[in-house]
């Protein structure tokens, strides 16, 4: 497990702009840390971790 240790265990989400920044800062966390998973789920994107799927897109 390789995490950057920047509060990786903290899954608190504080808005869209901050969530986007957290994903950039924690991009190297492998496997995705709880902070990445929570913020990715908030934004509806795939964190690459198990159990966290991308939000479905609009129906076509």
C-alpha positions, -999 to +999 in steps of 0.1 A: +000+000+000+014+034-010-004+064+003+010+099+005-001+102+042-019+136+037-049+126+059-055+096+037-079+081+062-101+112+063-131+106+040-146+141+047-158+159+015-159+197+015-174+207-018-167+202-055-137+224-059-119+209-029-128+174-040-113+180-074-081+192-057-080+162-034-082+138-063-052+155-080-031+156-048-039+119-039-037+106-075-006+085-066-023+067-037-024+030-046-047+014-039-069+045-037-071+058-002-104+064+016-100+101+009-098+095-029-127+071-028-150+095-009-142+125-031-144+105-063-178+092-052-189+127-044-179+139-079-193+108-096-160+096-110-143+063-109-115+062-083-101+030-096-108+012-064-130-018-059-166-010-050-165+026-063-180+027-097-185+058-119-219+074-118-240+064-148-241+089-176-272+103-193-294+079-212-289+079-250 
